[in-house]
Amino acid sequence: MITQEDIRRARILVVDDQAVNIQLLDYLLTTTGYENVDNCSDPRQVADLHRANHYDLIILDLHMPGMDGFEVMEQLAPIEQGAWLPVLVVTAEPDKKLAALKAGARDFISKPFDTVEVLARIRNLLEVRLLHRESSEHGAQLEQTVRERTAELARFRGAMDATADAIFLIDAERMAMVDVSDGACRMLGFSREALLRIDPVALGLATREQLERLLADDGTPREHDVVETDLLRAGGQGAVPVEIGWQRLADGHGRMLIAVARDISERLQAQQRLKHLAHYDGLTGLPNRSLFFQNLRDAIELARDKHWRVAVLFISLDRFKMINDSLGPALGDELLRQFSTRLVRCVRLRDTVGRLGGDEFALILTMAREQQEAAQVANEVREALRAPFDLHGQHAALTASIGIAMYPDDATDPGTLVRYADTAMVRAREAGRDGYRFFTAGMNVQVLARLDLELALRGALEEGQFVLHYQPKMDLNTGRVSGVEALLRWNRPGFGLVYPAEFVPVMEETGLVVRVGEWIIDEACRQVAEWNAQGVRDLRVAVNVSSRQFVEGDLEKVVRAAIERHGVEPGLLELELTESALMSNAEQTIEVLASLKLLGIRIAIDDFGTGYSSLAYLKRFPIDKLKIDIAFVRDIITNPDDAAIAQAIISMAHSLHMLVIAEGVESRAQMAYLRRHRCDEIQGFHFSRSLPPAELAQMVQENRSQPDAPASDERNMQTLLVVDDDVNVLASLHRLFRRDNYRVLTASSPAEGFELLALHNVQVILCDQRMPVMSGTEFLSRVKEMYPDTIRIILSGYTEVGTVLESINRGAIYRFYTKPWDDDQLRDNVRLAFRHYWLQHGPYDDRKEPRTGPGPAPSER
């Protein structure tokens, strides 16, 4: 009988090349009562140590330098003379489990390990080892027991091998397999010898705790409940799902467990198929009503956490029963399958499509707070039905009525939400089919307003409700009106003048933009002829051409017909196209534009810089003008990035012999900045809003009647800009520097400073450091990017040495002076700053370009 004292005195060897692992296991064993624990960091010494000490258990690492754990077990095998090796493998490589067991290890623990599990396995292995040793000492008795046990097993072998099930006989005393059936070898792919060397726990038959419960001794044999588990397959080819029935037998020599394992792979696959059939529609493969509602519950739960919306679209096929009755159920089913395929293509991966029964389908859309996306998907479903269905040679056309309900607006539970969507679908069907309706009245008002707008637009062209207004463009070199842009307005009855942003997107979606675009070209040519008759001549009109009009319409034919009909010069018509329209079919675009150029039409790219045009294609297009988008003009005097983009567009266009116009110019400073950087034209509210034709003609005549007023050239005028939020400082510095005959500009904020820099040619800037919104160093850093030639000086009562020095090192600041200042010293320093500027850049050379205005004093040259 093995006692607790025997286990405590068992000899244990810990083998690991990592000192920390040895220390951890040594501490774990000694603190739990084990008295004879040795360790070894060199695996090559393990065999000799085992010969000398006959260890009851060797805790062995697999991955070690010099010799790995497999080689160690190979050296240990002859010492044990065929008996099982007292080895517990501990490694961080769980894929080596099967190989370790085949090599002779009795058990396997993965790193990182659970200390309770490790101690339990060590105790179990020691009990088996000590029992084995005790049995060896009573050799005759053991031999007799084995002979008797072998006789018993022989009686079972015939029955064991006759069944396809896997049968395992386990010696309860040694916790080891005694015999296995041929069925077990076939099922798991092991040879009988290999299978007998594997620990029952490692094979997956049961845990040690389960085996101990099965072996609970109550004096009578008994059968235990069937359990399901996975058994290890040879070659690391996964596992075999089985159900195991256990039986415990007792005889005069000890106790034995019989495990009968049956492969349940086919049953599990059948259960999976049944589960699929229970949740998916057999005809279309879509989620059925049960799974659809489960998915809807999950979507609502997620939307509640994320504050999202969920839209349910209830879709019913119009007149499907008539088609099904006419063509027969088989073709009706094929129609449903094809429709479900089209329906899946209308949604995103995260959305859910389901078939609720018959010809009724539903969608779950998860979205942000904008419900317009649900209407868009409804339209996509309607569009997907437009193409006829080919039913094995028979063609059928379908429409659908769609109802939409929203979470959390309409309901918060799946059942109510689907019911409301169904109700909305009935309303859509009652309204004439092939449409959709939202459940709530408020949503229906929005959708109906959209439909009403679409219907009103369809009649607007025939009823003459569209008019053109014209926004003038100014030539920055002369100040004259150089042309106009035709802008569409809708004089809708009962609503007044409607601006394009409210109706042009609807025109684009419905395709009306093609017909309306043709009308705009014709009306613009008619207006040019009328202006010519009134004496307003040489006024070029720019017309926007949408990408859809360019692709779907015959643009060349429309333009040619309008010019001939109204007898206008082709050079007075300019077409503005977006980058997306140009690039949709580049080769066709080049061909069409070349034909238009032969007519004498001028071509401009609208909103340049916001699309995706290729510069390689741009040089191939016959383009006359680039229009800088308002997005780059809006902050052009304060944002270095916008300014750099605008300058790059101007430079590139001029190098390609194109003119440049900037749109959205709303201030004198923006205009001055663009003029300084050689932009050719501007349009925007600073010059004029769009005007009706009569007002525009009057404005052009007044503009042309004004005498020429050449702009003064300030480039050689010595200009100092002082920026300080203290008005007293501004006044004091203004008085101080007026003595030196500088033109002194003052700004009480960085924003005002940017405006003055855009309006005037400034050589030297004197700026305070402490200002609200933006510090002086931040202001001058931006100025350096936009006006790199300026001389920039900080004048401040606050040192902030680190910030100032960093700005000086980056070149953003030329000098730094503190308040209060010495007047004479400050005047001398500013005079030196101007001298530095003129030495670097020199005065403006009027022999290269004409100039006006005073130059620097001789002493400052």
C-alpha positions in Angstrom: 0.0 0.0 0.0 1.4 3.4 -1.0 1.3 5.9 1.8 1.6 9.7 2.0 5.0 9.3 3.5 6.1 7.2 0.4 5.0 10.0 -1.9 6.7 12.7 0.1 10.0 10.8 0.0 9.8 10.1 -3.8 12.9 11.2 -5.8 12.2 13.9 -8.3 14.5 15.5 -10.9 13.7 18.8 -12.6 15.4 19.3 -16.0 15.3 22.7 -17.6 17.9 25.0 -19.2 16.2 28.1 -17.7 17.3 28.8 -14.1 14.1 30.6 -13.4 11.9 27.6 -14.4 14.0 25.3 -12.2 13.7 27.7 -9.2 10.0 27.9 -9.7 9.4 24.1 -9.8 11.9 23.5 -7.0 10.1 26.0 -4.8 6.7 24.6 -5.7 7.7 21.0 -4.8 9.6 21.7 -1.6 7.0 24.0 -0.2 4.3 21.3 -0.7 6.2 18.6 1.2 8.4 16.8 -1.3 11.8 16.1 0.4 14.0 14.7 -2.4 14.0 17.2 -5.3 17.1 17.5 -7.5 17.6 19.7 -10.6 19.7 19.7 -13.7 20.3 22.4 -16.4 22.4 20.1 -18.7 20.2 17.5 -20.5 23.2 15.5 -21.4 23.6 14.5 -17.7 20.1 13.2 -17.2 20.7 9.6 -18.2 23.7 9.2 -15.8 21.8 10.9 -13.0 18.8 8.5 -13.4 21.1 5.4 -13.4 22.6 6.6 -10.2 19.5 7.8 -8.4 16.5 5.8 -10.0 14.2 8.8 -10.0 10.5 8.3 -9.4 9.7 11.2 -11.7 11.6 13.4 -14.2 10.0 16.8 -15.0 11.5 17.4 -18.5 11.6 20.5 -20.7 11.5 19.7 -24.5 13.3 22.6 -26.0 16.9 22.8 -24.7 20.3 23.6 -26.2 22.7 20.7 -26.9 20.1 18.0 -26.5 16.3 18.3 -26.7 13.8 16.4 -24.5 13.1 13.8 -27.2 16.8 12.8 -27.2 16.8 12.6 -23.4 13.8 10.2 -23.4 15.6 8.1 -26.1 18.6 7.7 -23.6 16.2 6.9 -20.7 14.3 4.1 -22.5 17.1 1.4 -22.2 17.5 2.2 -18.5 13.8 1.4 -17.8 14.2 -1.8 -19.9 10.9 -1.4 -21.7 8.9 -0.1 -18.8 7.1 3.2 -19.1 9.3 6.3 -18.6 8.7 8.3 -15.4 8.7 11.5 -17.5 6.3 14.5 -17.2 6.9 16.9 -20.2 6.6 20.6 -19.6 6.9 22.9 -22.6 5.5 26.0 -24.3 4.9 24.1 -27.6 1.5 22.4 -27.3 1.8 21.0 -30.9 4.5 18.7 -29.6 2.1 16.8 -27.3 1.4 13.8 -29.5 5.1 13.4 -30.4 6.1 13.5 -26.7 3.6 10.9 -25.8 4.8 8.6 -28.6 8.4 9.1 -27.4 7.4 7.6 -24.0 6.3 10.5 -21.8 3.6 9.6 -19.4 1.9 13.1 -19.3 2.2 16.6 -20.8 1.8 20.1 -19.3 1.8 23.3 -21.4 3.5 26.5 -20.3 2.4 28.7 -18.7 1.0 26.1 -16.3 -1.5 26.1 -13.5 0.2 25.2 -10.2 -2.7 23.2 -8.8 -2.9 21.1 -12.0 0.8 20.5 -12.0 0.9 19.3 -8.4 -2.1 17.0 -9.1 -0.5 15.4 -12.1 2.8 15.0 -10.3 1.1 13.2 -7.4 -0.8 10.9 -9.8 2.3 10.0 -11.7 4.2 9.3 -8.5 1.4 7.0 -7.2 1.5 5.0 -10.4 5.3 4.9 -10.4 5.5 3.7 -6.8 2.8 1.1 -7.5 4.8 -0.1 -10.5 8.0 -0.3 -8.4 6.2 -2.2 -5.6 4.8 -4.6 -8.1 8.3 -5.2 -9.5 9.5 -6.1 -6.0 6.9 -8.9 -5.9 7.8 -10.3 -9.3 6.3 -13.7 -8.9 3.0 -12.3 -7.7 3.0 -9.8 -10.5 3.7 -12.4 -13.1 0.8 -14.5 -11.9 -1.5 -11.5 -11.9 -0.4 -10.7 -15.5 -1.1 -14.3 -16.7 -4.5 -14.2 -15.1 -5.3 -10.8 -16.5 -4.0 -11.8 -20.0 -6.4 -14.8 -19.9 -9.2 -12.6 -19.0 -8.3 -10.1 -21.8 -8.1 -12.9 -24.3 -11.7 -13.8 -23.6 -12.7 -10.2 -24.4 -10.5 -9.8 -27.5 -12.8 -11.7 -29.9 -15.8 -9.5 -28.9 -13.7 -6.3 -28.9 -12.4 -6.7 -32.4 -15.7 -7.8 -33.8 -17.3 -4.4 -33.3 -16.6 -1.1 -35.1 -16.7 0.8 -31.8 -13.4 1.7 -30.0 -12.9 -0.3 -26.8 -10.3 0.6 -24.2 -9.4 -1.5 -21.2 -7.8 0.5 -18.4 -5.9 -0.8 -15.4 -7.3 1.1 -12.5 -4.3 0.3 -10.3 -1.7 1.8 -12.7 -4.0 4.3 -14.5 -2.7 2.8 -17.8 -4.3 1.1 -20.8 -4.1 -2.6 -20.8 -5.6 -3.4 -24.2 -7.5 -1.7 -27.1 -9.7 -3.0 -29.9 -8.9 -3.0 -33.6 -11.8 -0.5 -33.9 -9.9 1.9 -31.6 -6.8 1.6 -33.8 -8.8 2.2 -37.0 -10.7 5.2 -35.5 -7.7 7.0 -34.2 -5.0 5.9 -36.7 -2.5 4.5 -34.0 -1.0 1.1 -33.9 -1.9 -1.0 -31.0 1.5 -0.7 -29.4 1.5 3.1 -29.8 -2.0 3.4 -28.4 -1.1 1.3 -25.3 1.8 3.7 -24.5 -0.5 6.7 -24.4 -1.9 7.9 -21.1 -5.8 7.7 -21.1 -6.0 11.3 -19.9 -3.6 12.5 -22.7 -5.7 10.6 -25.3 -8.8 12.5 -24.2 -10.8 9.6 -22.7 -11.4 11.4 -19.4 -9.7 13.7 -16.9 -8.1 12.2 -13.9 -10.8 13.6 -11.7 -13.4 11.8 -13.9 -11.5 8.5 -13.7 -11.3 8.8 -9.9 -15.0 9.3 -9.7 -15.5 6.3 -12.0 -13.3 4.3 -9.6 -15.2 5.3 -6.5 -15.4 2.0 -4.6 -18.9 1.1 -3.4 -18.3 -2.7 -3.6 -20.5 -3.4 -6.7 -19.9 -3.1 -10.4 -21.9 -0.4 -12.1 -22.4 1.4 -15.5 -21.9 5.1 -15.8 -23.7 7.7 -17.9 -22.6 8.2 -21.5 -20.4 11.3 -22.1 -19.3 13.1 -25.2 -15.7 14.1 -25.8 -13.0 14.3 -28.4 -10.2 11.7 -28.8 -6.7 12.5 -30.1 -6.1 11.4 -33.7 -2.7 10.2 -35.0 -0.5 12.5 -36.9 -2.0 15.7 -35.4 -5.0 15.4 -37.7 -7.4 16.9 -35.3 -9.8 15.0 -33.0 -12.6 12.5 -33.4 -15.9 13.4 -31.7 -17.1 10.4 -29.7 -19.6 9.3 -27.1 -18.2 7.1 -24.4 -19.9 4.6 -22.2 -18.0 3.6 -19.1 -18.2 0.4 -17.1 -16.2 -0.5 -13.9 -15.3 -4.2 -13.3 -13.8 -5.6 -10.1 -11.9 -8.9 -9.8 -9.7 -10.6 -7.3 -6.6 -8.9 -8.7 -7.7 -5.3 -8.9 -10.0 -3.0 -10.7 -10.4 -2.4 -14.4 -12.4 0.2 -16.4 -13.9 -0.5 -19.8 -14.6 2.4 -22.1 -16.6 2.0 -25.3 -16.3 4.9 -27.7 -18.5 5.5 -30.7 -17.7 7.9 -33.5 -20.5 10.5 -33.7 -19.1 12.7 -36.5 -22.0 11.9 -38.8 -24.6 12.5 -36.1 -23.1 15.9 -35.3 -23.0 16.8 -39.0 -26.7 15.8 -39.3 -27.5 17.9 -36.3 -25.7 20.8 -37.9 -27.7 20.3 -41.1 -30.9 20.2 -39.1 -29.9 23.4 -37.3 -29.2 25.1 -40.6 -32.6 24.0 -41.9 -34.2 25.3 -38.7 -32.7 28.8 -39.3 -32.3 29.2 -43.1 -34.8 29.1 -45.9 -34.5 25.9 -47.9 -35.4 27.6 -51.2 -33.2 30.8 -51.2 -30.6 30.0 -48.5 -31.5 33.3 -46.7 -32.2 33.5 -42.9 -35.8 32.4 -42.2 -38.2 34.2 -39.9 -36.8 32.7 -36.8 -33.2 33.7 -37.5 -34.2 37.0 -38.9 -35.9 38.0 -35.7 -32.9 36.9 -33.7 -30.6 39.0 -35.9 -33.0 41.9 -35.5 -32.8 41.6 -31.7 -29.0 41.6 -31.9 -29.0 44.6 -34.2 -31.3 46.6 -31.8 -29.1 45.7 -28.9 -26.0 46.9 -30.6 -27.7 50.1 -31.9 -28.9 50.8 -28.3 -25.3 50.8 -27.1 -23.9 52.8 -30.1 -26.8 55.2 -30.4 -27.4 54.1 -34.0 -30.6 53.6 -36.0 -31.9 50.4 -37.3 -34.2 50.3 -40.4 -36.4 47.4 -41.2 -37.5 47.2 -44.9 -40.5 44.9 -45.4 -40.6 43.9 -49.1 -43.5 42.2 -50.9 -43.4 41.3 -54.6 -46.2 42.9 -56.5 -48.4 40.4 -58.5 -46.2 37.4 -57.7 -49.2 35.1 -57.2 -50.3 35.8 -60.8 -46.8 35.0 -62.2 -46.6 31.9 -60.0 -50.1 30.7 -61.2 -49.3 31.4 -64.8 -45.8 29.8 -65.0 -46.1 27.2 -62.4 -44.6 26.6 -58.9 -41.2 25.5 -60.3 -40.6 28.7 -62.2 -42.1 30.7 -59.4 -39.4 29.2 -57.0 -36.7 30.0 -59.6 -38.0 33.6 -59.7 -37.8 33.8 -55.9 -34.2 32.5 -56.0 -33.1 35.0 -58.6 -34.8 37.8 -56.7 -33.0 36.9 -53.4 -29.7 36.9 -55.3 -30.3 40.5 -56.5 -31.6 41.5 -53.1 -28.3 40.4 -51.4 -26.3 42.5 -53.9 -28.2 45.7 -52.8 -27.0 45.6 -49.2 -23.6 45.8 -47.3 -22.0 42.9 -45.6 -23.0 44.1 -42.2 -26.7 44.2 -43.2 -29.1 41.3 -43.0 -31.5 39.9 -45.7 -34.2 37.4 -44.7 -37.2 35.6 -46.2 -40.2 35.8 -44.0 -42.4 33.5 -46.1 -44.0 33.3 -49.5 -43.1 36.4 -51.6 -42.2 38.5 -48.5 -38.6 39.4 -47.7 -37.1 41.8 -45.2 -33.8 43.8 -44.7 -32.1 45.0 -41.6 -30.0 48.1 -42.1 -27.8 49.5 -39.3 -26.9 53.1 -39.9 -26.1 56.5 -38.3 -28.8 59.1 -37.5 -29.7 59.9 -41.2 -32.7 57.9 -42.4 -32.2 58.9 -46.0 -30.0 55.8 -46.4 -33.1 53.5 -45.9 -34.8 55.3 -48.8 -31.7 54.9 -50.9 -31.6 51.2 -50.4 -35.3 51.0 -51.1 -34.7 52.7 -54.5 -31.8 50.3 -55.1 -34.1 47.3 -54.6 -36.6 48.8 -57.0 -33.9 49.4 -59.5 -32.7 45.8 -59.1 -36.1 44.6 -60.3 -36.0 46.7 -63.5 -34.2 44.1 -65.6 -36.5 41.1 -66.6 -35.9 37.7 -65.0 -34.9 34.9 -67.3 -36.8 31.8 -66.1 -35.4 29.1 -68.4 -36.4 30.9 -71.5 -39.5 32.5 -70.0 -39.2 36.2 -69.1 -40.9 37.9 -66.2 -41.0 41.4 -64.9 -41.5 42.3 -61.2 -42.0 45.3 -59.0 -42.0 45.5 -55.2 -43.9 47.4 -52.5 -41.6 48.3 -49.6 -42.5 49.5 -46.1 -39.9 51.0 -43.8 -39.9 51.2 -40.0 -37.2 52.7 -37.9 -35.7 51.9 -34.5 -35.9 53.8 -32.1 -38.3 56.2 -33.8 -41.2 53.9 -34.4 -40.6 50.9 -32.0 -38.0 49.4 -29.8 -38.8 45.6 -30.1 -38.4 43.4 -33.1 -42.0 42.2 -33.4 -43.5 45.7 -33.4 -40.9 47.0 -35.7 -41.6 44.3 -38.3 -45.3 44.8 -37.9 -45.0 48.5 -38.5 -42.8 47.9 -41.6 -45.5 45.5 -42.9 -48.2 48.2 -42.3 -46.1 50.7 -44.2 -45.7 48.2 -47.1 -49.5 47.9 -47.3 -49.7 51.7 -47.6 -47.1 51.6 -50.4 -49.1 49.0 -52.2 -52.3 50.9 -51.8 -50.6 54.0 -53.2 -50.0 52.3 -56.5 -47.3 49.6 -56.0 -43.7 49.9 -57.1 -42.9 52.3 -54.3 -42.0 52.6 -50.6 -43.5 54.3 -47.6 -42.1 55.1 -44.1 -44.3 54.1 -41.2 -44.5 57.4 -39.3 -46.4 60.3 -40.7 -43.4 62.6 -40.3 -41.2 60.4 -42.3 -43.8 60.0 -45.0 -44.1 63.8 -45.2 -40.3 64.0 -46.0 -40.5 61.2 -48.6 -43.6 62.6 -50.2 -42.0 66.0 -50.3 -39.1 64.4 -52.2 -41.5 62.7 -54.6 -43.5 66.0 -55.0 -40.2 67.8 -55.8 -39.4 65.2 -58.4 -42.8 65.4 -60.0 -42.7 69.2 -60.0 -39.2 69.1 -61.6 -40.5 66.9 -64.5 -43.0 69.6 -65.4 -40.8 72.6 -64.8 -39.0 72.4 -68.1 -42.1 72.1 -70.2 -43.8 74.9 -68.3 -40.9 77.3 -68.6 -40.2 77.6 -64.9 -36.4 77.6 -65.2 -34.4 80.8 -65.6 -30.7 81.7 -65.8 -28.9 84.2 -63.7 -25.4 85.3 -64.5 -22.4 85.9 -62.2 -19.8 88.3 -63.6 -16.1 87.5 -63.7 -13.4 90.2 -63.3 -10.1 90.4 -65.0 -7.6 91.1 -62.2 -5.2 92.9 -64.5 -7.8 95.4 -65.9 -10.6 95.4 -63.4 -13.0 94.7 -66.3 -15.8 92.2 -66.6 -14.2 89.4 -68.6 -17.2 87.1 -68.8 -20.1 85.6 -66.9 -21.2 82.2 -65.6 -24.7 81.0 -66.2 -26.4 79.7 -63.0 -29.7 77.9 -63.0 -32.6 79.1 -60.9 -36.1 77.5 -60.6 -39.0 79.8 -60.3 -41.4 77.2 -58.8 -45.0 78.3 -58.5 -46.0 78.8 -54.9 -42.4 78.6 -53.7 -40.7 81.5 -55.4 -37.0 81.3 -56.6 -35.5 77.9 -55.7 -31.6 77.7 -55.6 -29.8 74.8 -57.3 -28.6 73.1 -54.1 -32.2 72.2 -53.3 -33.1 70.6 -56.6 -30.0 69.8 -58.7 -29.1 66.6 -56.8 -32.7 65.3 -57.6 -32.1 66.2 -61.2 -28.8 64.2 -61.2 -30.5 61.1 -59.7 -33.5 61.1 -62.0 -31.5 61.9 -65.2 -33.4 65.2 -65.8 -30.1 67.0 -65.7 -29.4 65.9 -69.3 -32.5 67.5 -70.7 -32.2 70.6 -68.5 -28.5 70.9 -69.4 -29.4 71.0 -73.1 -31.9 73.8 -72.3 -29.2 75.8 -70.4 -26.8 75.7 -73.4 -29.5 76.8 -75.8 -30.8 79.5 -73.4 -27.2 80.8 -72.8 -26.7 81.2 -76.6 -30.0 82.9 -77.0 -29.1 85.4 -74.2 -25.7 86.1 -75.9 -27.5 86.9 -79.1 -29.9 89.2 -77.2 -27.1 91.0 -75.5 -25.3 91.5 -78.8 -28.4 93.1 -80.2 -28.5 95.4 -77.1 -24.9 96.5 -77.7 -23.3 94.4 -75.0 -20.8 92.5 -77.0 -17.8 90.2 -76.5 -19.3 88.8 -73.2 -18.3 85.2 -72.9 -20.8 83.0 -71.1 -19.6 79.9 -69.1 -22.1 76.9 -68.8 -21.6 74.0 -66.4 -21.9 70.6 -67.9 -22.7 67.7 -65.5 -20.8 64.4 -65.7 -24.1 62.6 -66.5 -24.8 65.1 -69.4 -21.3 64.7 -70.7 -21.6 60.8 -70.7 -25.2 60.3 -71.7 -25.9 63.3 -73.9 -24.6 64.2 -77.4 -22.8 67.4 -76.2 -21.2 68.3 -79.5 -24.5 68.0 -81.3 -26.3 70.1 -78.7 -23.7 72.9 -78.7 -23.5 73.0 -82.5 -27.3 73.3 -82.8 -27.5 76.1 -80.2 -24.8 78.1 -81.9 -26.3 77.8 -85.3 -29.9 78.4 -84.1 -29.0 81.7 -82.4 -26.1 82.8 -84.7 -23.5 83.5 -82.0 -19.8 83.4 -82.1 -18.5 80.0 -80.8 -15.8 81.7 -78.9 -18.4 83.4 -76.7 -19.4 80.0 -75.2 -17.3 78.4 -72.5 -18.1 74.9 -71.1 -17.1 74.1 -67.5 -16.6 70.4 -66.7 -15.7 68.8 -63.4 -12.7 66.6 -63.1 -14.9 63.5 -62.6 -16.7 64.2 -65.9 -13.4 64.5 -67.6 -11.9 61.3 -66.2 -15.0 59.0 -66.5 -13.8 58.0 -70.0 -10.6 59.9 -70.7 -10.1 58.8 -74.4 -13.7 59.6 -75.3 -13.4 62.9 -73.4 -10.3 63.9 -75.4 -12.1 63.2 -78.7 -15.3 65.2 -77.8 -13.3 68.1 -76.4 -11.1 68.2 -79.5 -14.3 68.4 -81.7 -15.6 71.3 -79.5 -12.3 73.1 -79.8 -12.5 72.9 -83.6 -15.8 74.7 -83.3 -14.1 77.5 -81.3 -15.6 76.6 -77.9 -13.5 77.3 -74.8 -13.1 74.6 -72.2 -12.6 75.1 -68.4 -12.2 72.6 -65.5 -14.5 73.5 -62.7 -13.6 73.0 -59.0 -10.0 72.1 -59.9 -8.1 70.3 -57.1 -11.1 68.5 -55.5 -11.4 65.6 -58.0 -9.0 62.9 -59.1 -7.7 64.1 -62.4 -4.3 62.8 -63.6 -1.8 65.4 -64.6 -0.6 63.1 -67.4 -4.1 63.3 -68.9 -4.5 67.0 -68.1 -1.8 68.0 -70.5 -3.6 66.0 -73.2 -7.0 67.7 -72.7 -7.5 70.8 -74.8 -8.2 72.9 -71.7 -8.2 76.8 -71.8 -8.8 77.6 -68.1 -8.7 76.1 -64.6 -11.0 77.3 -61.9 -9.7 77.2 -58.3 -12.3 75.7 -56.0 -13.8 77.9 -53.3 -12.5 75.4 -50.7 -9.0 76.7 -51.3 -10.0 80.4 -51.6 -12.0 80.7 -48.4 -8.9 80.7 -46.1 -6.3 81.6 -48.7 -5.0 84.6 -46.7 -4.6 82.8 -43.4 -4.0 79.1 -44.2 -0.5 78.4 -45.7 -1.7 75.0 -47.1 -4.6 76.6 -49.1 -2.3 79.4 -50.2 0.3 76.9 -51.4 -2.3 74.8 -53.3 -3.7 77.9 -55.0 -0.2 79.1 -56.0 0.6 75.6 -57.3 -2.5 75.5 -59.4 -1.7 79.0 -60.8 1.9 78.1 -61.6 1.0 74.8 -63.2 -1.8 76.3 -65.3 0.4 79.1 -66.6 3.1 76.6 -67.5 0.5 74.7 -69.5 -0.6 78.0 -71.2 -3.9 78.0 -69.3 -5.8 80.9 -67.6 -6.8 80.6 -64.0 -9.9 81.9 -62.3 -10.7 81.7 -58.6 -14.3 81.3 -57.4 -15.8 82.3 -54.1 -13.8 85.5 -53.6 -15.6 87.4 -50.9 -13.1 90.0 -49.7 -10.7 92.6 -51.0 -7.8 90.9 -49.2 -8.5 87.6 -51.1 -8.6 89.5 -54.3 -5.4 91.3 -53.6 -3.6 88.1 -52.7 -4.7 86.4 -55.8 -3.7 89.4 -58.0 -0.3 89.4 -56.4 0.2 85.7 -57.3 -0.8 86.3 -60.9 -4.3 84.8 -60.9 -6.0 85.9 -64.0 -9.7 86.2 -63.0 -12.0 86.1 -60.0 -15.7 85.7 -59.4 -17.5 85.9 -56.1 -19.6 88.1 -53.9 -16.8 90.7 -53.5 -17.2 91.6 -57.1 -20.8 90.8 -57.7 -23.6 88.3 -56.9 -25.4 86.5 -59.7 -27.8 88.9 -61.5 -30.8 88.5 -63.9 -29.9 89.2 -67.6 -31.1 92.8 -67.6 -29.2 93.8 -64.5 -26.1 92.0 -65.7 -26.2 93.9 -69.0 -26.4 97.2 -67.1 -23.6 96.3 -64.7 -21.3 95.4 -67.7 -22.0 98.6 -69.5 -21.2 100.6 -66.3 -18.1 98.7 -65.8 -16.9 99.3 -69.3 -17.7 103.0 -69.3 -15.4 103.7 -66.3 -12.0 105.2 -67.2 -8.9 103.0 -66.9 -7.3 103.4 -63.5 -4.0 101.6 -63.4 -3.2 100.0 -60.1 -0.3 101.5 -58.1 2.7 99.4 -57.6 3.7 99.2 -54.0 6.6 96.8 -54.4 9.3 99.4 -53.8 7.4 101.3 -51.1 9.0 100.7 -47.7 6.2 99.2 -45.6 6.2 98.2 -42.0 3.4 96.1 -40.4 3.0 96.4 -36.6 0.8 93.7 -35.0 -0.2 94.1 -31.3 -3.4 93.7 -29.4 -2.6 96.8 -27.3 -3.9 99.8 -29.1 -1.6 102.1 -27.0 1.4 100.2 -28.2 0.2 100.4 -31.8 -0.3 104.2 -31.6 3.1 104.7 -30.0 5.0 102.6 -32.6 3.0 104.3 -35.4 4.2 107.7 -34.2 7.8 106.4 -33.8 8.2 105.0 -37.3 6.4 107.7 -39.2 9.5 109.9 -38.6 11.5 107.6 -40.9 9.0 108.0 -43.8 7.9 104.4 -43.7 4.3 103.5 -44.6 3.2 102.0 -41.2 0.3 99.6 -41.2 -1.1 98.5 -37.8 -3.2 95.5 -36.9 -4.7 94.7 -33.5 -5.0 90.9 -34.2 -3.3 88.2 -36.3 -6.4 88.0 -38.5 -6.2 91.7 -39.3 -2.5 91.3 -39.9 -3.1 88.5 -42.5 -5.6 90.8 -44.3 -3.1 93.7 -44.4 -0.4 91.4 -45.7 -2.7 90.3 -48.5 -3.6 93.9 -49.4 -0.1 95.4 -49.3 3.5 94.6 -50.1 5.1 94.4 -46.7 8.9 94.1 -46.2 9.2 94.2 -42.3 6.8 92.9 -39.7 7.0 93.9 -36.0 4.8 91.6 -33.9 3.9 91.2 -30.2 4.3 87.7 -28.7 1.4 87.6 -26.3 -1.9 87.9 -28.2 -5.3 86.1 -27.9 -6.1 83.3 -30.3 -2.6 83.1 -31.8 0.8 83.9 -30.4 3.3 86.1 -32.2 5.6 83.1 -33.0 2.6 81.1 -34.4 1.6 84.1 -36.5 5.1 84.7 -37.9 5.5 80.9 -38.6 2.5 81.1 -40.9 3.7 84.3 -42.4 7.1 82.7 -43.2 5.3 80.0 -45.2 3.1 82.5 -47.1 5.5 85.5 -47.4 9.0 84.0 -47.0 10.7 87.3 -48.1 9.5 89.3 -45.2 11.7 90.3 -42.3 10.0 89.1 -39.1 10.7 90.6 -35.7 9.2 89.8 -32.2 8.7 92.7 -29.8 7.4 91.4 -26.4 7.4 92.0 -22.7 7.4 88.3 -22.1 10.6 86.4 -22.7 9.4 82.8 -23.4 13.0 82.2 -24.4 12.5 78.5 -25.5 9.6 79.3 -27.9 11.4 82.3 -29.3 14.7 80.6 -29.8 13.0 77.7 -31.5 11.3 80.1 -33.9 14.6 81.9 -34.6 16.3 78.5 -35.3 13.5 77.5 -37.7 13.9 80.9 -39.5 10.4 82.1 -38.5 11.9 85.1 -36.6 14.7 87.5 -37.7 15.2 89.3 -34.4 13.7 89.4 -30.9 13.4 92.6 -28.8 11.9 93.2 -25.4 9.5 95.8 -24.0 10.0 98.5 -22.9 12.1 99.4 -25.9 14.6 102.2 -26.5 13.2 104.3 -29.3 16.5 105.1 -31.0 17.8 101.5 -30.8 14.5 100.1 -32.1 14.5 102.6 -35.0 18.1 101.6 -35.9 17.2 97.9 -35.8 14.2 98.3 -38.0 16.2 100.4 -40.5 18.8 97.6 -40.5 15.9 95.1 -41.2 14.8 97.1 -44.3 18.4 97.3 -45.4 18.7 93.6 -45.0 15.6 93.1 -47.2 16.7 95.4 -50.0 20.2 93.8 -50.0 18.6 90.4 -50.4 16.0 91.3 -53.0 16.9 94.7 -54.5 14.3 97.2 -55.7 11.7 96.1 -58.2 13.1 96.3 -61.7 10.8 98.4 -63.9 12.7 97.4 -67.0 11.2 94.0 -66.8 7.6 95.1 -66.0 6.0 98.5 -65.7 5.6 99.9 -62.2 4.3 102.9 -60.4 4.9 104.3 -56.9 8.0 105.5 -55.1 11.1 103.4 -54.7 13.4 103.1 -51.7 15.6 106.0 -50.7 19.1 105.8 -52.2 20.6 105.2 -48.7 18.4 102.1 -48.4 19.3 100.5 -51.7 
